[in-house]
């Protein structure tokens, strides 16, 4: 019988990033284990002091990444140093941490992983927990003025919640990850409200908050600001207009990200006291883009990639597509089997002309036949493929110059197409 010999610390010092990531996948028997005790213990061992930083923790079903990106861009425009931790990545693990708008070298990540590994002793950490602690180590080393922390799952028991937020943000509330967070919006809202701390501002981007979120704001004694009452936005023929608690912007360009998220970010920016005029804010809007979120990678035909993978996200995507002027809209879709596939695809029925349904070739991936069954009632043409790559290739071949090809359904689906397009994750087309 062969026993695996644990690697020695001296060996790990020479490991590449790929070797570390393989190790992270093997060091804990589960992908997810919610709870803060283990993470807090290792965080304490690392002896990190983030108390002098302004920490903005962002939770929500959708919109976390784009909200963080907008706030990040405003801080950079204001000449502040900002570090952003987000997940998952698309092509390169280093996407998960940006400092001053850029990814860090692989060596920096390897050194941070080594410090976490030494600090954890015999404590088991999941892949996400290990990565979160390493990111916090790198943030501490960076001396960034502002830290933006995107919650991975939920909020109350997520690894990022081991540090106290200066400002808490909840972008949206909808059904996703129900096995972990609960099967109603009311229960999910309670989990996300776990990032609240007494007497801090809490910016709520969800325009229809469950009563449990309103009650949680009272229970935690935060200072809540609500989308639709304390701050709001409007889009018309003259552009994007925003009214906050103490400031407003008019005639801005329409954001490249969902307007609801831009509005939420603007309220955070107001709280931070950033004094940006209309010209500067217009520049922030132009520069705020995020890979896999309404990302255009091809013209004639236009190809848009979006990681929308739950009903709320596809409702917003369908609204945006409906406002576009294309001859036909061709969908390339692959999804994870544990998502609510029927409810996620239904909002797209009204805008899609042809469906290219693909099997997603990852352990939790749904078979193409499951997607086909979900969209047959749309009465549109439906084609079935054994891989996302094959579906995308055929869709692109058949598309005419005035068509729109939209790739969505999962981060994995978008990643597969990005690899085919040979784009770097932050390249803009």
C-alpha positions as CSV (number, residue, x, y, z in Angstrom):
1,X,0.0,0.0,0.0
2,X,1.4,3.4,-1.0
3,X,1.0,6.4,1.3
4,X,1.2,10.0,0.0
5,X,4.1,11.8,1.8
6,X,3.1,15.4,2.7
7,X,5.5,17.9,1.0
8,X,8.0,19.5,3.3
9,X,8.0,23.3,3.8
10,X,11.3,23.6,2.0
11,X,9.8,22.0,-1.1
12,X,6.9,24.4,-1.1
13,X,9.2,27.4,-1.2
14,X,10.0,26.5,-4.8
15,X,6.5,25.7,-5.9
16,X,4.9,27.4,-8.9
17,X,1.4,28.9,-8.8
18,X,0.0,25.8,-10.5
19,X,1.5,23.6,-7.9
20,X,0.0,25.7,-5.1
21,X,-3.5,25.6,-6.8
22,X,-3.3,21.9,-7.1
23,X,-2.4,21.7,-3.4
24,X,-5.3,24.0,-2.4
25,X,-7.7,21.6,-4.2
26,X,-6.5,18.7,-2.2
27,X,-5.9,20.1,1.3
28,X,-9.6,20.0,2.3
29,X,-12.1,17.2,1.5
30,X,-14.9,19.6,0.5
31,X,-15.2,22.5,-1.9
32,X,-17.4,24.4,0.5
33,X,-17.5,24.4,4.4
34,X,-19.2,27.5,5.7
35,X,-18.1,28.8,9.1
36,X,-15.6,31.3,10.4
37,X,-13.8,29.6,13.3
38,X,-11.1,27.8,11.3
39,X,-10.5,30.9,9.1
40,X,-10.4,33.3,12.0
41,X,-7.9,31.1,13.8
42,X,-5.5,31.1,10.8
43,X,-6.1,34.9,10.3
44,X,-5.1,35.5,13.9
45,X,-1.9,33.4,13.4
46,X,-1.0,35.5,10.4
47,X,-1.0,38.6,12.6
48,X,-2.5,40.8,9.9
49,X,-3.5,44.3,10.9
50,X,-6.1,45.8,8.6
51,X,-7.6,48.2,11.1
52,X,-6.2,51.3,9.5
53,X,-7.7,50.5,6.1
54,X,-11.1,51.4,4.8
55,X,-12.8,48.1,4.1
56,X,-15.8,47.8,1.8
57,X,-17.4,44.4,1.9
58,X,-19.8,43.6,-0.9
59,X,-22.4,40.8,-0.8
60,X,-25.3,40.0,-3.1
61,X,-26.7,37.4,-5.5
62,X,-25.6,39.3,-8.6
63,X,-23.6,42.5,-9.3
64,X,-20.8,42.2,-6.8
65,X,-18.0,42.2,-9.3
66,X,-19.2,45.1,-11.3
67,X,-20.1,47.1,-8.3
68,X,-16.6,46.6,-6.9
69,X,-15.1,47.5,-10.3
70,X,-17.0,50.8,-10.4
71,X,-15.9,51.8,-6.9
72,X,-12.4,50.7,-7.7
73,X,-12.3,52.9,-10.8
74,X,-13.6,55.9,-8.9
75,X,-10.9,55.5,-6.2
76,X,-8.2,55.1,-8.9
77,X,-9.4,58.3,-10.6
78,X,-9.2,60.0,-7.2
79,X,-5.6,59.0,-7.0
80,X,-6.1,56.5,-4.1
81,X,-4.5,53.1,-3.9
82,X,-7.1,50.3,-3.8
83,X,-7.0,46.5,-3.6
84,X,-9.9,44.4,-4.8
85,X,-10.5,40.7,-4.0
86,X,-13.1,38.9,-6.1
87,X,-14.0,35.5,-7.3
88,X,-14.1,33.3,-9.3
89,X,-11.6,33.9,-12.0
90,X,-12.0,33.2,-15.7
91,X,-8.6,32.5,-17.2
92,X,-5.9,33.3,-14.6
93,X,-6.1,32.8,-10.8
94,X,-4.3,36.1,-10.4
95,X,-7.5,37.9,-11.6
96,X,-8.9,37.3,-8.0
97,X,-6.7,40.2,-6.7
98,X,-6.1,43.5,-8.2
99,X,-3.8,46.1,-6.5
100,X,-3.7,49.6,-8.1
101,X,-5.8,48.1,-11.0
102,X,-3.3,45.4,-11.9
103,X,-2.8,41.7,-11.1
104,X,0.2,40.7,-9.0
105,X,3.1,38.4,-10.1
106,X,2.7,34.7,-9.6
107,X,5.6,34.8,-7.1
108,X,3.6,37.1,-4.8
109,X,0.7,34.7,-4.7
110,X,3.0,31.8,-4.0
111,X,4.7,33.6,-1.1
112,X,1.3,34.4,0.3
113,X,0.1,30.8,0.0
114,X,3.3,29.7,1.8
115,X,2.6,32.1,4.7
116,X,-1.0,30.9,5.0
117,X,0.1,27.3,4.9
118,X,2.6,27.8,7.7
119,X,0.1,29.7,9.8
120,X,-2.7,27.1,9.5
121,X,-0.7,24.2,11.0
122,X,-3.1,21.3,11.0
123,X,-6.2,23.4,10.4
124,X,-8.1,22.4,7.2
125,X,-9.0,25.2,4.8
126,X,-11.1,25.0,1.7
127,X,-9.8,26.3,-1.7
128,X,-11.7,29.6,-1.2
129,X,-10.7,30.0,2.4
130,X,-7.0,29.5,1.6
131,X,-7.3,31.9,-1.3
132,X,-9.1,34.5,0.8
133,X,-6.5,34.5,3.6
134,X,-3.7,34.7,1.0
135,X,-5.4,37.7,-0.6
136,X,-5.7,39.4,2.8
137,X,-2.0,38.8,3.3
138,X,-1.3,40.4,0.0
139,X,-3.6,43.3,0.7
140,X,-1.8,43.9,4.1
141,X,1.5,43.9,2.2
142,X,0.2,46.3,-0.4
143,X,-0.5,49.2,2.0
144,X,-3.6,50.0,-0.1
145,X,-5.8,52.8,1.3
146,X,-9.0,51.0,0.4
147,X,-9.8,47.3,0.4
148,X,-12.8,46.0,-1.6
149,X,-13.8,42.5,-0.5
150,X,-16.3,40.5,-2.6
151,X,-18.2,37.9,-0.6
152,X,-17.9,34.4,-2.2
153,X,-21.1,32.8,-0.9
154,X,-23.7,34.3,1.3
155,X,-22.1,36.6,3.8
156,X,-22.6,35.7,7.4
157,X,-20.3,32.6,7.3
158,X,-18.2,33.5,4.3
159,X,-14.4,33.7,4.8
160,X,-14.2,37.5,4.0
161,X,-16.5,38.2,7.0
162,X,-13.6,37.6,9.4
163,X,-12.8,41.3,9.0
164,X,-15.1,44.1,10.0
165,X,-16.4,46.3,7.2
166,X,-16.2,50.1,7.2
167,X,-19.0,50.1,4.7
168,X,-21.3,47.1,3.9
169,X,-22.9,46.7,0.5
170,X,-25.6,44.3,-0.6
171,X,-26.1,44.6,-4.4
172,X,-29.1,42.3,-4.9
173,X,-31.2,39.5,-3.4
174,X,-32.4,36.5,-5.5
175,X,-32.5,32.7,-5.5
176,X,-29.1,31.0,-6.0
177,X,-27.0,28.6,-3.9
178,X,-30.2,27.6,-2.1
179,X,-28.8,24.4,-0.6
180,X,-26.4,26.6,1.4
181,X,-28.3,29.8,1.9
182,X,-32.0,28.8,2.0
183,X,-34.8,28.4,-0.4
184,X,-36.4,31.8,-0.1
185,X,-35.3,35.3,-0.7
186,X,-36.1,36.1,2.9
187,X,-33.7,33.5,4.2
188,X,-31.0,34.4,1.7
189,X,-31.3,38.1,2.8
190,X,-30.5,37.1,6.4
191,X,-27.3,35.3,5.3
192,X,-26.2,38.3,3.3
193,X,-26.9,40.7,6.1
194,X,-24.3,38.9,8.1
195,X,-21.7,41.4,6.8
196,X,-23.4,44.2,8.7
197,X,-21.7,45.8,11.7
198,X,-23.2,48.2,14.2
199,X,-23.1,51.9,13.3
200,X,-21.6,51.5,9.8
201,X,-23.2,52.6,6.6
202,X,-25.0,49.8,4.7
203,X,-25.8,50.5,1.0
204,X,-28.6,48.3,-0.2
205,X,-28.7,48.1,-4.0
206,X,-31.7,45.6,-4.1
207,X,-34.7,47.7,-5.1
208,X,-37.2,45.2,-3.6
209,X,-35.6,44.2,-0.3
210,X,-37.3,41.3,1.6
211,X,-38.7,42.4,5.0
212,X,-36.0,40.2,6.7
213,X,-33.3,42.5,5.2
214,X,-35.1,45.6,6.6
215,X,-35.4,43.9,10.0
216,X,-31.7,42.8,9.9
217,X,-30.7,46.4,9.3
218,X,-32.5,47.3,12.5
219,X,-31.1,44.3,14.4
220,X,-27.5,45.0,13.5
221,X,-28.0,48.8,14.0
222,X,-26.5,49.8,10.7
223,X,-27.1,53.1,8.9
224,X,-29.0,51.8,5.9
225,X,-29.3,53.6,2.5
226,X,-31.9,52.0,0.2
227,X,-32.0,52.0,-3.6
228,X,-35.2,53.6,-4.8
229,X,-35.7,55.8,-1.7
230,X,-32.4,57.2,-0.4
231,X,-30.7,57.0,-3.8
232,X,-32.0,56.3,-7.3
233,X,-31.2,56.4,-11.0
234,X,-32.9,57.1,-14.3
235,X,-32.0,56.3,-17.9
236,X,-33.6,58.3,-20.8
237,X,-32.6,59.7,-24.2
238,X,-30.3,62.2,-22.5
239,X,-28.3,59.5,-20.7
240,X,-27.8,58.2,-17.1
241,X,-28.9,60.4,-14.2
242,X,-28.3,59.7,-10.5
243,X,-29.6,61.2,-7.3
244,X,-27.9,60.3,-4.0
245,X,-28.4,61.5,-0.4
246,X,-26.2,64.6,-0.8
247,X,-25.2,64.7,-4.4
248,X,-26.4,64.1,-8.0
249,X,-25.1,63.5,-11.5
250,X,-27.0,64.3,-14.7
251,X,-26.4,63.5,-18.4
252,X,-23.8,60.8,-17.8
253,X,-23.1,58.1,-20.4
254,X,-25.2,54.9,-19.8
255,X,-22.9,52.5,-17.9
256,X,-21.4,49.4,-19.5
257,X,-22.5,47.5,-16.4
258,X,-26.0,47.1,-15.1
259,X,-27.3,50.5,-14.1
260,X,-28.6,49.2,-10.7
261,X,-25.0,48.3,-9.8
262,X,-23.6,51.6,-11.0
263,X,-26.2,53.4,-8.8
264,X,-25.2,51.3,-5.8
265,X,-21.5,52.0,-6.4
266,X,-22.2,55.8,-6.7
267,X,-23.8,55.8,-3.3
268,X,-20.7,54.2,-1.8
269,X,-18.6,56.8,-3.6
270,X,-20.7,59.5,-2.1
271,X,-20.2,58.1,1.4
272,X,-16.4,57.9,0.8
273,X,-16.5,61.7,0.0
274,X,-14.9,61.4,-3.4
275,X,-15.3,64.7,-5.2
276,X,-15.6,63.8,-8.8
277,X,-17.1,66.2,-11.3
278,X,-19.3,65.1,-14.3
279,X,-16.4,64.8,-16.6
280,X,-14.4,62.6,-14.2
281,X,-17.5,60.4,-13.5
282,X,-18.1,60.0,-17.2
283,X,-14.5,58.7,-17.5
284,X,-15.1,56.3,-14.6
285,X,-18.2,55.0,-16.4
286,X,-16.3,54.5,-19.7
287,X,-13.4,52.7,-17.9
288,X,-15.6,50.4,-15.8
289,X,-15.7,47.1,-17.5
290,X,-15.3,43.6,-16.3
291,X,-14.5,40.4,-18.2
292,X,-17.5,38.2,-18.7
293,X,-20.0,40.9,-17.9
294,X,-21.6,42.2,-21.1
295,X,-18.1,41.7,-22.6
296,X,-18.0,42.2,-26.4
297,X,-15.3,39.9,-28.0
298,X,-16.3,40.0,-31.6
299,X,-17.9,42.4,-34.1
300,X,-19.9,41.5,-37.3
301,X,-21.5,39.5,-35.9
302,X,-21.4,41.0,-32.4
303,X,-20.5,38.4,-29.7
304,X,-21.3,39.2,-26.0
305,X,-20.2,37.1,-23.1
306,X,-22.1,37.3,-19.8
307,X,-21.8,35.0,-16.7
308,X,-25.5,35.3,-16.0
309,X,-26.5,32.0,-14.3
310,X,-29.6,32.6,-12.2
311,X,-33.1,34.1,-12.9
312,X,-32.4,37.6,-11.7
313,X,-29.2,37.9,-13.9
314,X,-31.0,36.6,-17.0
315,X,-33.9,38.9,-16.5
316,X,-31.5,41.9,-16.6
317,X,-29.6,40.4,-19.5
318,X,-32.9,40.0,-21.5
319,X,-33.8,43.6,-20.8
320,X,-30.5,44.8,-22.1
321,X,-30.7,42.6,-25.2
322,X,-34.3,43.8,-25.9
323,X,-32.9,47.4,-26.1
324,X,-30.3,46.4,-28.7
325,X,-31.1,46.4,-32.4
326,X,-30.1,43.1,-34.1
327,X,-31.6,41.0,-36.8
328,X,-31.5,37.8,-34.7
329,X,-30.2,36.9,-31.3
330,X,-28.4,33.5,-31.1
331,X,-27.9,32.0,-27.7
332,X,-24.9,29.7,-26.8
333,X,-25.7,28.4,-23.3
334,X,-24.1,25.9,-20.9
335,X,-25.0,25.6,-17.3
336,X,-24.3,23.7,-14.1
337,X,-26.8,21.0,-13.2
338,X,-27.4,22.3,-9.7
339,X,-28.8,25.6,-11.0
340,X,-32.5,26.3,-11.6
341,X,-32.1,25.8,-15.3
342,X,-35.8,26.3,-16.3
343,X,-36.2,29.5,-14.3
344,X,-32.9,30.9,-15.5
345,X,-33.5,30.3,-19.2
346,X,-37.2,31.4,-19.2
347,X,-36.5,35.2,-19.1
348,X,-34.5,34.8,-22.4
349,X,-37.4,33.2,-24.4
350,X,-38.7,36.6,-25.5
351,X,-35.3,37.7,-27.0
352,X,-33.6,34.6,-28.4
353,X,-34.1,33.5,-32.0
354,X,-32.0,30.3,-32.0
355,X,-30.7,28.2,-29.1
356,X,-27.3,26.4,-29.2
357,X,-27.5,24.2,-26.1
358,X,-24.2,22.7,-24.9
359,X,-23.1,20.1,-22.4
360,X,-20.8,21.9,-19.9
361,X,-17.8,19.6,-19.4
362,X,-17.1,20.1,-15.7
363,X,-18.0,17.8,-12.8
364,X,-21.2,19.7,-12.0
365,X,-22.0,20.5,-15.6
366,X,-25.5,19.9,-17.0
367,X,-26.0,17.7,-20.1
368,X,-27.2,19.5,-23.2
369,X,-30.4,17.4,-23.2
370,X,-31.4,19.1,-20.0
371,X,-31.1,22.5,-21.5
372,X,-33.0,21.5,-24.6
373,X,-35.9,20.3,-22.5
374,X,-36.0,23.6,-20.7
375,X,-36.1,25.7,-23.9
376,X,-38.3,23.6,-26.2
377,X,-41.4,25.5,-25.0
378,X,-39.9,28.7,-26.4
379,X,-40.9,27.6,-29.9
380,X,-37.6,28.7,-31.3
381,X,-35.1,26.6,-33.2
382,X,-33.1,24.5,-30.7
383,X,-29.7,22.8,-31.5
384,X,-27.8,20.5,-29.3
385,X,-24.0,20.1,-28.9
386,X,-21.6,18.0,-26.8
387,X,-19.5,21.0,-25.8
388,X,-19.6,24.7,-25.4
389,X,-16.7,25.0,-27.9
390,X,-18.6,23.1,-30.6
391,X,-21.8,25.1,-30.0
392,X,-19.9,28.4,-30.1
393,X,-18.0,27.5,-33.2
394,X,-21.2,26.5,-35.1
395,X,-23.1,29.6,-33.9
396,X,-20.4,31.9,-35.1
397,X,-20.3,30.1,-38.5
398,X,-24.0,30.4,-39.0
399,X,-24.4,33.9,-37.6
400,X,-24.9,36.8,-40.1
401,X,-23.2,40.2,-39.7
402,X,-26.3,41.8,-38.2
403,X,-26.9,39.1,-35.6
404,X,-26.0,39.0,-32.0
405,X,-24.4,35.9,-30.4
406,X,-24.8,35.9,-26.6
407,X,-22.9,33.4,-24.6
408,X,-24.1,32.9,-21.0
409,X,-25.2,30.4,-18.3
410,X,-22.0,29.9,-16.2
411,X,-18.6,31.3,-15.5
412,X,-17.3,28.0,-17.0
413,X,-19.2,28.6,-20.2
414,X,-17.7,32.1,-20.6
415,X,-14.2,30.8,-19.8
416,X,-14.4,28.2,-22.5
417,X,-15.3,30.8,-25.1
418,X,-12.7,33.2,-23.9
419,X,-10.0,30.5,-24.3
420,X,-11.2,30.0,-27.9
421,X,-11.0,33.7,-28.5
422,X,-7.5,33.8,-27.2
423,X,-8.1,37.0,-25.2
424,X,-6.4,38.0,-22.0
425,X,-9.0,38.4,-19.2
426,X,-8.7,42.2,-19.1
427,X,-8.5,42.8,-22.8
428,X,-11.2,45.1,-24.3
429,X,-12.4,44.6,-27.8
